C-alpha cells in the first residue's frame, strides 16, 4: 500500500511483502518485506476472495491474482456498455490473440467502493467464470498459474484496449473481424468462445 511499482527493482524489501494467513482466515502476519512500516494493499480482501474462488475451482493451477490500473481498459469503461458481452467482443475484434487467450471473455462488475468486502465478494463471484474481471473506472484483476501468465493475460487485454481507444479516437471502424471469422479462429485454435457473444 502506498508504494510505486517502479521502485520494486530498487528496494524490493521496502516495496513488496509476503504474508501468511492464519488457519481460519481472520488474521495475517508479515513473513518478509514491508520494511519501514509497510502494509499490504487495501485490496487484500479482494485478492484473498479471488484466491479462494480460484482455489475451489482450479486447485493449485491458478496461484496468482494480479490487480493493476490498466489505462486503456479503464478508459473504455467510460464509453462501452458495462457488460461481459460488449467488453469481450470489442476486445476480441481488436486482436485475434484475444479470443485465443481469453475465450471465456471478461467479467465486468458494477462500480463498488474499492478496498471493501463487497467489492471482494463481487469479484470472487465473477472469478468463478472468468480469469479477467474489470472494475469500472478503476482497473482490472487477472489470474493465472504464474506471474507471467497473469500479467500476460492482462497485457493482452490492455493492448487490445489501446487499439480500440485509438480506433474510436480516429472516428470508428470502417471494417472489422466479423463474428463468423472469430468463430473460424476459435475452431482453428481449439477454443470455445463464451456462449451468446458471437452472433452467427
C-alpha beads as a LAMMPS data file, in Angstrom:
LAMMPS data file: protein, C-alpha beads

200 atoms
199 bonds

1 atom types
1 bond types

-500.0 500.0 xlo xhi
-500.0 500.0 ylo yhi
-500.0 500.0 zlo zhi

Masses

1 110.0

Atoms # bond

1 1 1 0.000 0.000 0.000
2 1 1 1.338 3.416 -0.951
3 1 1 4.296 2.059 -2.918
4 1 1 5.281 2.585 -6.538
5 1 1 5.875 -0.316 -8.900
6 1 1 8.897 1.424 -10.434
7 1 1 10.668 1.217 -7.045
8 1 1 10.367 -2.575 -6.758
9 1 1 13.667 -3.153 -8.575
10 1 1 15.425 -0.565 -6.375
11 1 1 14.270 -1.863 -2.989
12 1 1 12.050 -4.952 -3.133
13 1 1 12.054 -5.411 0.636
14 1 1 10.547 -1.948 1.075
15 1 1 8.006 -2.097 -1.757
16 1 1 6.897 -5.737 -1.521
17 1 1 5.942 -8.199 1.173
18 1 1 4.929 -11.762 1.873
19 1 1 2.211 -12.550 4.394
20 1 1 0.877 -15.753 5.910
21 1 1 -2.829 -16.101 6.608
22 1 1 -3.914 -17.958 9.762
23 1 1 -5.924 -21.193 9.552
24 1 1 -9.366 -19.593 9.851
25 1 1 -8.534 -16.673 7.542
26 1 1 -9.080 -13.916 10.111
27 1 1 -5.518 -12.591 10.528
28 1 1 -2.212 -12.404 8.740
29 1 1 1.380 -11.998 9.795
30 1 1 4.264 -10.478 7.874
31 1 1 6.811 -13.075 6.785
32 1 1 9.116 -10.927 4.655
33 1 1 9.354 -7.370 3.372
34 1 1 7.202 -4.386 4.302
35 1 1 10.207 -2.778 5.976
36 1 1 9.796 0.800 7.134
37 1 1 6.252 0.092 8.310
38 1 1 4.758 -1.053 5.013
39 1 1 1.438 -2.862 4.906
40 1 1 -0.425 -4.956 2.303
41 1 1 -2.673 -3.366 -0.296
42 1 1 -6.099 -2.080 0.705
43 1 1 -7.380 -4.543 -1.912
44 1 1 -6.227 -7.505 0.209
45 1 1 -9.816 -8.713 0.854
46 1 1 -10.419 -8.886 -2.893
47 1 1 -7.145 -10.687 -3.562
48 1 1 -7.942 -13.266 -0.895
49 1 1 -11.512 -13.711 -2.132
50 1 1 -10.252 -14.220 -5.679
51 1 1 -7.667 -16.744 -4.478
52 1 1 -10.434 -18.571 -2.621
53 1 1 -12.659 -18.700 -5.703
54 1 1 -9.883 -19.909 -7.977
55 1 1 -8.563 -22.462 -5.495
56 1 1 -12.010 -24.028 -5.141
57 1 1 -12.242 -24.353 -8.932
58 1 1 -8.667 -24.989 -10.030
59 1 1 -6.784 -26.280 -7.004
60 1 1 -3.184 -25.129 -7.379
61 1 1 -3.444 -24.425 -11.119
62 1 1 -4.275 -20.727 -10.676
63 1 1 -1.966 -19.404 -7.989
64 1 1 -1.549 -15.744 -8.969
65 1 1 -4.066 -12.909 -8.591
66 1 1 -2.891 -9.610 -10.066
67 1 1 -4.563 -6.201 -9.977
68 1 1 -3.490 -3.063 -11.779
69 1 1 -4.799 0.162 -13.233
70 1 1 -4.576 -0.570 -16.957
71 1 1 -5.117 2.858 -18.541
72 1 1 -6.862 1.875 -21.768
73 1 1 -9.144 -0.710 -20.182
74 1 1 -10.189 1.879 -17.603
75 1 1 -10.799 4.407 -20.388
76 1 1 -13.152 2.005 -22.142
77 1 1 -15.313 1.692 -19.017
78 1 1 -16.391 5.279 -19.665
79 1 1 -17.587 4.657 -23.228
80 1 1 -18.628 0.992 -23.588
81 1 1 -21.669 -0.698 -22.089
82 1 1 -20.569 -2.259 -18.814
83 1 1 -21.227 -5.918 -19.508
84 1 1 -19.306 -9.050 -20.396
85 1 1 -20.730 -9.391 -23.898
86 1 1 -19.754 -5.890 -25.019
87 1 1 -16.267 -5.823 -23.488
88 1 1 -15.367 -9.332 -24.596
89 1 1 -16.497 -8.926 -28.185
90 1 1 -14.981 -5.467 -28.616
91 1 1 -11.573 -6.695 -27.437
92 1 1 -11.786 -9.962 -29.417
93 1 1 -12.339 -7.873 -32.551
94 1 1 -9.279 -5.690 -31.918
95 1 1 -6.723 -8.507 -31.832
96 1 1 -7.091 -12.125 -32.913
97 1 1 -4.871 -13.071 -29.972
98 1 1 -7.610 -12.090 -27.503
99 1 1 -10.171 -14.767 -28.389
100 1 1 -7.458 -17.406 -28.138
101 1 1 -6.121 -16.126 -24.791
102 1 1 -9.438 -15.401 -23.051
103 1 1 -12.241 -17.259 -24.887
104 1 1 -14.378 -17.118 -21.730
105 1 1 -14.450 -13.338 -22.121
106 1 1 -14.052 -10.680 -19.431
107 1 1 -16.206 -10.332 -16.353
108 1 1 -17.475 -6.857 -15.513
109 1 1 -18.778 -5.862 -12.097
110 1 1 -20.738 -2.687 -11.300
111 1 1 -18.842 0.146 -9.615
112 1 1 -18.262 -0.566 -5.920
113 1 1 -16.133 1.273 -3.361
114 1 1 -12.595 -0.201 -3.658
115 1 1 -10.986 -1.891 -0.672
116 1 1 -14.293 -3.191 0.704
117 1 1 -15.532 -6.684 1.417
118 1 1 -18.390 -6.027 -1.029
119 1 1 -16.066 -5.492 -3.985
120 1 1 -14.124 -8.576 -2.921
121 1 1 -17.299 -10.668 -2.939
122 1 1 -18.438 -9.355 -6.333
123 1 1 -15.001 -10.018 -7.814
124 1 1 -14.926 -13.510 -6.296
125 1 1 -18.272 -14.360 -7.907
126 1 1 -17.011 -13.250 -11.327
127 1 1 -13.720 -15.112 -10.836
128 1 1 -15.703 -18.347 -10.801
129 1 1 -16.357 -17.846 -14.530
130 1 1 -13.589 -15.523 -15.708
131 1 1 -9.823 -15.078 -15.442
132 1 1 -10.172 -11.331 -16.091
133 1 1 -12.515 -9.047 -14.162
134 1 1 -12.908 -5.327 -14.847
135 1 1 -13.656 -2.807 -12.127
136 1 1 -15.279 0.160 -13.909
137 1 1 -13.359 3.439 -13.610
138 1 1 -10.629 1.726 -11.563
139 1 1 -8.751 -1.245 -13.004
140 1 1 -8.623 -4.949 -13.726
141 1 1 -7.970 -8.246 -11.962
142 1 1 -6.301 -11.156 -13.721
143 1 1 -5.398 -14.660 -12.577
144 1 1 -3.044 -17.347 -13.778
145 1 1 -0.780 -20.229 -12.830
146 1 1 2.300 -17.967 -12.827
147 1 1 3.139 -14.280 -12.627
148 1 1 3.907 -14.301 -16.349
149 1 1 0.579 -15.923 -17.178
150 1 1 -1.450 -13.469 -15.103
151 1 1 0.480 -10.463 -16.413
152 1 1 0.334 -11.744 -19.991
153 1 1 -3.427 -12.104 -19.769
154 1 1 -3.883 -8.529 -18.554
155 1 1 -1.317 -7.241 -21.045
156 1 1 -3.116 -8.911 -23.961
157 1 1 -6.421 -7.281 -22.981
158 1 1 -4.736 -3.917 -22.388
159 1 1 -3.049 -3.939 -25.820
160 1 1 -6.388 -4.663 -27.493
161 1 1 -7.979 -1.883 -25.423
162 1 1 -5.283 0.531 -26.604
163 1 1 -6.083 -0.345 -30.224
164 1 1 -9.800 0.191 -29.580
165 1 1 -9.186 3.552 -27.898
166 1 1 -7.201 4.640 -30.972
167 1 1 -9.837 3.327 -33.390
168 1 1 -12.590 5.189 -31.529
169 1 1 -10.492 8.372 -31.467
170 1 1 -9.950 8.109 -35.251
171 1 1 -13.680 8.122 -35.877
172 1 1 -14.567 4.446 -35.522
173 1 1 -14.285 1.351 -37.693
174 1 1 -14.679 1.092 -41.432
175 1 1 -14.122 -2.677 -41.328
176 1 1 -13.589 -5.324 -38.672
177 1 1 -13.143 -9.015 -37.922
178 1 1 -16.617 -10.498 -38.311
179 1 1 -18.329 -12.836 -35.866
180 1 1 -18.044 -15.605 -38.460
181 1 1 -14.302 -15.016 -38.747
182 1 1 -13.961 -15.075 -34.960
183 1 1 -15.805 -18.411 -34.889
184 1 1 -13.444 -19.762 -37.545
185 1 1 -10.481 -18.526 -35.495
186 1 1 -11.799 -20.266 -32.381
187 1 1 -12.277 -23.519 -34.265
188 1 1 -8.772 -23.309 -35.711
189 1 1 -7.196 -22.816 -32.260
190 1 1 -9.458 -25.297 -30.474
191 1 1 -11.080 -22.818 -28.084
192 1 1 -14.762 -22.287 -27.315
193 1 1 -15.972 -18.672 -27.174
194 1 1 -18.319 -17.808 -24.324
195 1 1 -21.847 -18.676 -25.388
196 1 1 -24.049 -15.832 -26.571
197 1 1 -21.351 -13.339 -27.527
198 1 1 -20.880 -14.212 -31.184
199 1 1 -23.999 -13.738 -33.306
200 1 1 -23.888 -16.360 -36.058

Bonds

1 1 1 2
2 1 2 3
3 1 3 4
4 1 4 5
5 1 5 6
6 1 6 7
7 1 7 8
8 1 8 9
9 1 9 10
10 1 10 11
11 1 11 12
12 1 12 13
13 1 13 14
14 1 14 15
15 1 15 16
16 1 16 17
17 1 17 18
18 1 18 19
19 1 19 20
20 1 20 21
21 1 21 22
22 1 22 23
23 1 23 24
24 1 24 25
25 1 25 26
26 1 26 27
27 1 27 28
28 1 28 29
29 1 29 30
30 1 30 31
31 1 31 32
32 1 32 33
33 1 33 34
34 1 34 35
35 1 35 36
36 1 36 37
37 1 37 38
38 1 38 39
39 1 39 40
40 1 40 41
41 1 41 42
42 1 42 43
43 1 43 44
44 1 44 45
45 1 45 46
46 1 46 47
47 1 47 48
48 1 48 49
49 1 49 50
50 1 50 51
51 1 51 52
52 1 52 53
53 1 53 54
54 1 54 55
55 1 55 56
56 1 56 57
57 1 57 58
58 1 58 59
59 1 59 60
60 1 60 61
61 1 61 62
62 1 62 63
63 1 63 64
64 1 64 65
65 1 65 66
66 1 66 67
67 1 67 68
68 1 68 69
69 1 69 70
70 1 70 71
71 1 71 72
72 1 72 73
73 1 73 74
74 1 74 75
75 1 75 76
76 1 76 77
77 1 77 78
78 1 78 79
79 1 79 80
80 1 80 81
81 1 81 82
82 1 82 83
83 1 83 84
84 1 84 85
85 1 85 86
86 1 86 87
87 1 87 88
88 1 88 89
89 1 89 90
90 1 90 91
91 1 91 92
92 1 92 93
93 1 93 94
94 1 94 95
95 1 95 96
96 1 96 97
97 1 97 98
98 1 98 99
99 1 99 100
100 1 100 101
101 1 101 102
102 1 102 103
103 1 103 104
104 1 104 105
105 1 105 106
106 1 106 107
107 1 107 108
108 1 108 109
109 1 109 110
110 1 110 111
111 1 111 112
112 1 112 113
113 1 113 114
114 1 114 115
115 1 115 116
116 1 116 117
117 1 117 118
118 1 118 119
119 1 119 120
120 1 120 121
121 1 121 122
122 1 122 123
123 1 123 124
124 1 124 125
125 1 125 126
126 1 126 127
127 1 127 128
128 1 128 129
129 1 129 130
130 1 130 131
131 1 131 132
132 1 132 133
133 1 133 134
134 1 134 135
135 1 135 136
136 1 136 137
137 1 137 138
138 1 138 139
139 1 139 140
140 1 140 141
141 1 141 142
142 1 142 143
143 1 143 144
144 1 144 145
145 1 145 146
146 1 146 147
147 1 147 148
148 1 148 149
149 1 149 150
150 1 150 151
151 1 151 152
152 1 152 153
153 1 153 154
154 1 154 155
155 1 155 156
156 1 156 157
157 1 157 158
158 1 158 159
159 1 159 160
160 1 160 161
161 1 161 162
162 1 162 163
163 1 163 164
164 1 164 165
165 1 165 166
166 1 166 167
167 1 167 168
168 1 168 169
169 1 169 170
170 1 170 171
171 1 171 172
172 1 172 173
173 1 173 174
174 1 174 175
175 1 175 176
176 1 176 177
177 1 177 178
178 1 178 179
179 1 179 180
180 1 180 181
181 1 181 182
182 1 182 183
183 1 183 184
184 1 184 185
185 1 185 186
186 1 186 187
187 1 187 188
188 1 188 189
189 1 189 190
190 1 190 191
191 1 191 192
192 1 192 193
193 1 193 194
194 1 194 195
195 1 195 196
196 1 196 197
197 1 197 198
198 1 198 199
199 1 199 200
